[in-house]
Amino acid sequence: MILNRISAIFLLCGALVLGGAAGAGAQTDKALLHASEGAAALLRGQYDKAIVSYDEALKSPKLAEARRANIHNDRGVALWRLKRHEEAIVDFNKAIELFPDFAMVFNNRGNVLMELGRPQEALADFTRAVTLAPGYGAGYNNRGNAHLALKQYTEAFRDYDRAVSLMSSNAVPFNGRGKAQTALGRPYAALRDYGQALTLNAKYVGAHSNRAVVYASLERHDDAASDLTEAIAASPEQPALYLARAKSLIEVRKTNTAMKDLDKAIELQPERAAPYIARGRLNLRLGQAEKARADF
């Protein structure tokens, strides 16, 4: 479960790559000023403010189509960050209409489609992105995510492998390739990939939690618990991490600590059944029949 839920997303704004110097006249243009304000707000994580600025910029009829496409892309990113997925797709569609060779927009729309549970459509977008830009490492990584969601594990491995070759200093594709290795039944190769991801980013929650899954499958439960401890330290509000660590701790008979983890998982997500079931089983093991019944 953790393996599938914790995955890396590359979603990029055109402000990072399409900005730059403009002519003296353009620098004073009100629309470009609003676009610049939107880009600055987007980079600061002020998504509502960014959208307001982009709305103002798009009111100008003087914008070149490439610049207008860039603004639609960036506003789409801001909308996506606010979980306004369908509105984001409308903006990405408009950007593609204005500038059909904009690889980044296909990548961004693909990521939104992934969040909407539409991996087959996302796959087509990522394929278009890497066709337009064959050196686009993020596009290959994200297409790997789509293949993984579709259980096309060999294809996922190939895409992650390509992303690794293009972004060898980035931890994300190593984590992705590790997931593909795990799905293909190659646990030791997966451990190497997760290890490399963590060498590049020691606080990478996804790599720690995914490596823990492999360690648990190999019955290396102390190692799994250690990885999950690192993941929890970096992201203490994820109930799935506490549940996973509890299961490994139970295997090594650290029941008191496991019980605390199950309590924490329930505290963070009281409407989820799995931690109650796990705590009920642990209470049965400890001879606490009434507590077990309450949990079940």
N, C-alpha and C positions, 0 to 999 in steps of 0.2 A: 504494500500500500504506500509506504513512504517512498519506495523506489519510483512509483508512478506519479506521486503528487509533487515531489520536490524536483522540479526541473528548472533549467535556466532559460530566461527569456531575453532575447536581444530585440529591443524596440527602440528605434533611433529617430531623432528629430533632424529634419533637414537643416535646422539652424546650425548644427554642428559641422555640416559639410558643404552647404551651399551658400553660406554667408560669405562676406568678404567685402572688399572695397567696392564702392560704387562711384559713379561719376559725381562731380561736385553738385550738379543739379539734383541728382537722385538723393543725395544725402539730406537735402532740405525738404524733400517730398514728405508730406504728412503721412501718407500710407506706409512708406518705408520706415518712418519713425515708429509708427504703431507696430509694425512687424518686428522691429528691433526690440521694442519694449516687450512684446509677446515672447520673443526668443529668450530674453533675459529672465522673464518670469518663469518660463518653462524650465529653464536650467536650474532655477532656485526651488522648483517644486511648487510654485504658486499657480496651480493649474487653472483655477477660476479666473484669476487675473490675466493669465496668458490668453484665455479664450476671449475675454473682453477686448484685449488689444488686437487679436487677430480678426475679430468681427469688424472692428473699425478699419483695419487695413484693407479688408476685402471689399469695403464700400467704394473704394476708388476704382474708377473705370480705366485708369491709366496704367495699371500694373501689367507688365509683360506676362505672357502665359506661363513661362517657366517660374517666375517669381510667385505668381498666384498659385501654381501647383505646389510650390514649396510651403506656402502659408497654409494651404489646405492640409498638407501632410502634417505640419507641426500642430495645427489645431486638432487634427485627428489623434495625435499622440496625447495631447492634453486631455481630450475627451476620454481616451482609453484609460488614462491614469485615474480618471474619476469614475471608472466602470460604466461609462455611457457608451457601451459597445456599438450599438446600432448607429448612433450618431457619428461615432468615429469611422465606421465603415462608409457612411455617406461621404465624409470628407476625403477618405482615401480613394473612393471611386471617382470623385471629382478631380483629385490630383492626377489620377491615371488618365482620365479623359483629356486633361490639358497637356499632359506630358507622358505619353505611353511608354517611354523608355526609362522611367524613373524606378530603378531597381529597388531602392529603399522603400518605396511605398508598397510594392508587392510584398516585401518582407514584413512591413508593419501590419498590413491588412491580414497577412497570413497568421501573425501572432494573435490578433484579435479573434480571428476565426477559430484558432486553437482554444482560446478561452471560452468561446461559445460552444465548444464540443463539436466542431465541424472540421475534423482533421483532413478529410479527403479534399475539401475545398482549399484548405490551407496548403496542402501538398502542392496543388497546382500553382498557388501564388509563390511559394518558395522556389519551385522549379523555374518559374518565370524570372524570379529575382536572380538566380544564379546563371540563367541563360543570358540575361542582359549584362551581368557582371560576374564572369567566371572566377574572379579572385575574391569574391564576397564571402569571407569565412563565416560571418553570422548567418548568411542565407543557408549555407550547407548545414550549420549546426541546427538551425531551426527546422530545416527539412528533415534532419535526423529525428527531431522531436515528433514530427508528424508521422514519419514511418514507424517510430516506436509506438505511438498511440494506435496505429493501424496493425500492430503486431507484425510488421514487416522488418524483422530484426536484422537480416543480412543487409538490406538496403540502408537501414539506420546506421549500422556499423560503418558502411562505406562513406556515408555522408559525414559522420562524426570524424572518421579518419581523415577525410579531406579537410575538414575544419581544423583539426589538430595541426595539419601540415601548413595551413595558412595562418594560424594564430597560435603558434607554439608557446607563446609566453602567457596565454590566457587559460585560466583553470577550467572555464566552462566546457569547452569541447572534450577535455579529458574526462570530466564527470559524465558527459553524455556518452562517450565511447565506453566508459565503464558500465553504464546501464545496458548498453547493447551487448557488451561482453557477458554480463550477468544473464540476460535473456537468452543468449545463445549457449548457455551452459559452460562458460569459461570463467569460473570464479577467480582463479589465480591471475589471469590476465586482467580481470576487472579490478582486483586489489591493486595491481600495478598502476592502472589508470587513476584510480581514486587517490592512490599515494602521490602520484604526480600532481594531480589537482590540488592536493593539500600542501604540497611543497610550494606551489605557486600562490596559494591562498589558504593559510592555516586556519582561518575562521569560516571556511566555506561550509555552511550548514548542510547543503545538499550532499556534498561529497562525504562528510562525516556520517550522515544518516544512511546514505546508500551503501557505504562501506560496511556499516553495522549490519545491514541486511545480509551481506555476503558472509561476514564473520559468523553471524547466527546460523546461516545455512551450513557452515563448516563446523558448527558446534564450538566455536571459539567465543563463548558467551562473555568472558571477561573483556576480551578485545571489543566486542560489540558494545558492551556497557560503557567502556571507556570512550569510544567514539560518540556515543549518544550523550555522554556527559559533556563533551566538547560542544556538541550541537546545541544542547540545552543552555550552556553558558552563553552562547552567541545569540540564541533565539528562545528565551525562556517562556514564551507564551504559546508554544505549539503543543497541544495536548497529545498528539500522535507520538511525539518524541518521548514523553514520559511513559506512555503505554508500552512502547517498544523497549525502553530500558527496563521497565518492570518485568517484562517477559524474560529478558536475558538474566536479570538478577534472580528471578525465581529458579532458573535453570542452575545457577551456582549457589542456590540455597541462601541467598541474602534476602530473606522474606520480609524482614522489618523495613528495609529500605525500599523493597519492591512495593510494599503496602503504601508507603508514603507517596511513591510515584503514582500509584493508581488513584489515591485520594486527590493528588494534584491534577491528574488528567480529568477526573470527574468535576473538580472545582472549575476548571477552565472550560469544559464542554459538558455540562450536566445532561444535555439532551441526547448524548451519544450512548448507544447500548454497549459497545465493545469493552470499555473500561469496567462497567458494572459486571459484565460476564467474567472478565478476568479476575476482578476482586472477589466475586462470588466463589470462583474455583479455588482461589487462594484461601479464602475463609474456610471452605470445606476441608482443604488440606490441613489447616490449623485447628480443625475441630470446632469451628465457630458456625454451627449449623443455622442458628437464627439469623446471624449477620449474612450468611450466604443466601438464605431464603429472601431476605430483604433486598439484597443486590439483584438476585434473579428476578 
